[in-house]
Amino acid sequence: MGGKDDHIIMAVPVDILFVNNSHFQGFKPHSQIEDYESRILEYKKFLRRGDLEIDPSHKQPIGYAVIYNPETKKIYAYKRAADKADYNEQRLYNKWSIGIGGHIEKDEEAEDNPIHSSLIREIDEETVINGSQEIKVIGYINDDRDSVGKVHFGVLYLVETDSDDVFPNDSESVHGEMMSLEEIKKIKDDPNSTLEGWSEIALEAVENHLK
């Protein structure tokens, strides 16, 4: 068994993903014209993760799910483990997040939509949701401001549920609960807390989508 660098994961060439000068920074809403999800699924390839992490000519698509209850108008938020040893992605430890997602593995290639399949797997691994789940793509996240962002691309999904409670399901999350937008904004603005970069982008995008 190799380490995580030897995992074979989904990637898409940057020049195909951002064809016709469609590159952007931050968030872009999903539309028939800007349908990056379909573009990824059409031109996807599967390569070694360790090589992709240092290859800015490819983007690694990440399905990024925000769990939302339209009745209570609350979003699932969680704080990642404070101890680096408890978390296998050390660049994200001790940070708050509203997004759940991960790399799309080779064994999901045969699925009709490997991004959806990966997303459902990640949600099942990371949370306990005692209710329905309705998944829809609302847009895309691209943040080229650092070396991590330069090689990743977020497909932002809103996962609507009728569950009143969503709980963390693994040791990577030391705390998680459904919160109002106002509560999450307080975390974002608190100098003693850190909301991870993609979650900051997703928070504004989801708020605008729900208006």
N, C-alpha and C positions, 0 to 999 in steps of 0.2 A: 504493500500500500504506500503510495507516494503522499507527500504533503499537499496542502491546498494549492500550492503553485503548480502541481501536476494535474489538477482537475481540468477537464475539457469543458469549456463553457461557451456560450453564445457571444458572437461579436458581429459587427457590421462595419464595413469600410466607411471612414468619415466622408470621403468624397461622394459616396452613394447616399449616405444618410442625409447629408446637407446639399443635395443636388440643387441646381438652379438658384444658387445664392440664398438658400433657406437656413443658413446658420443663424443662431440666435444665442443670446446670453440671458439666463434666468428662466422664465416660464413662457410657454406658448400654448394657447388653447388648442384642443383637438378640433379638427374640421375636415371636411372632405378634401380641401386643398392641402391642409397641413396634417396629413394622415401618416405620421412617422411610424405608427404601430404596423400598418400594412407594409410600409417600406422595409422595416426591419424583418418582418416575417418572409418577405419575398427574397431578400438578399442576405439572409443570415448565413453565418458559417460557425463552425465550432473549432476553437483553438485552445492551446494550453494557456491557463490563467497566468502563470508566471511571466510568459512572453508578452501577453496582452497588457499587463500592468505597467510596462515600460514602452509601450508602442502607441504613440498618439495618432497614428494613422488609422487606428480602429477604435471604436467605442464599444464598451461592454454594456448592453441594455440591462436595466434593472427595473422590474415591475415594482412600483412603489405605491403601496395601498394605504389610504387613509380611511379608517373605520368610523362610520358616522351613523347616529340614530336620528332620523328625521323627526321623530316624535318629541324626544327630549332635547334635540338640537345639541347633542354632545358628541365629542370626538374622543377616541381612545388616544391617550398620551402615556408615555412610559419613560422612566429614567434608566439609562443603561448602568451596568455594574460599575461601582466606584473603584474596585480592585482590578487592575489590568490583568491579573492572573485568571480572573473569572470570565474574561471576555476575549474571544479569539480575533476580533478586529480592533486592535488597540487604538486606532485613530479615532474611534467613536466612543471610547469608554467614558463613563461619568457624564454623559450628555443626555438631555431630554430629546425625545423624538415623537413625531406623530405618524411616521411612516414605517411600514413593514415591508421588507422585500429582500431580495438577494440575487445572486447570479443565477442564470438559467443553465442548467446542467445538460450534458449530452444526452442522458437517458430520457429527457423530456422532448427531444427533437421530434419524435413520431406523433406527438399530440397535435390536435387541430390548431391550437394556439399555445405554443410552449410558454409564452409569457404568462398567460392566464394560469396554466398548470403549475408553473413555478410559484406564482403568487399564492394560489390556494394552498400549496405545500407549505410555504413560509408562514401563512396565517395559522394553519393547523399546528405547525411546530412551535410557534411563538405565543399563541393566545388560546384562551378558552372562550368561545362565543356560544352561548346557549340561545341561539336564535337563527333567523334566516340571514342569508348573505346574497346581495345583488351587486354584481361588479360592473362598473362602466368606466371607460377611459374618459378623462376630462382634459388631459393635456400632457405636456412634456417638460422635463427639467433638464437644462444644460448649464453647467457652471464650470467654466474653464479657468477659474481664478487660481486654482492650485493643481498640483501634479495628480491628485486623486481624481478631481473633477474632469481633468483633461481626457481621461480614458474611460469615463462612465457616462451613461445617458439614461435619465429616468423617464419611464412611462408611468404617468400619475393616474391612479385609479381611485375612484370613490367607491367604497364598499358599504352600501347601506344595509343596516341590520335593525331588527326589531328587539334586539337584546338590550335589556336595561343595564347589564353589567358585562364587561369584558375584562378578563384577567390575564396576566402574564403566565406563560406555561413553561418557562425555562429559567435557568440560573443566570442568563445574560441580563435579565430584567429584574432589578431589585424592587421596582414599584411600577404599577400601572393601573390606570382607572379612566373612566369616562369623565371628560371635563368639558366645560363650556368654552367657547371661543375666548371669552373675556379672561377666564382662568389661564388659558394657554398663553395669551398675550402678556399676562403678568409675568409668567415664567420667562418669556422672551425678553422682556424689558428689565428683569431683575439682574443686577450686575453680579450677583452671587450664583446665578444659574447660567447654563449654556444650552441653547436650542441648536441642534445640528443644522448645518447649512441648508441641506435639501428641505428640512422641515420648515425652516423660515420661508423658503420660496413656496412650499406647498401650502402653508398656512394662509398666506395672502391669496393664493390661487383658489383654494377651497372656499374661502370667505367670499370672494367675488363670484364664484360659481353658484353659491347658495343664495345670493341676493335676488 
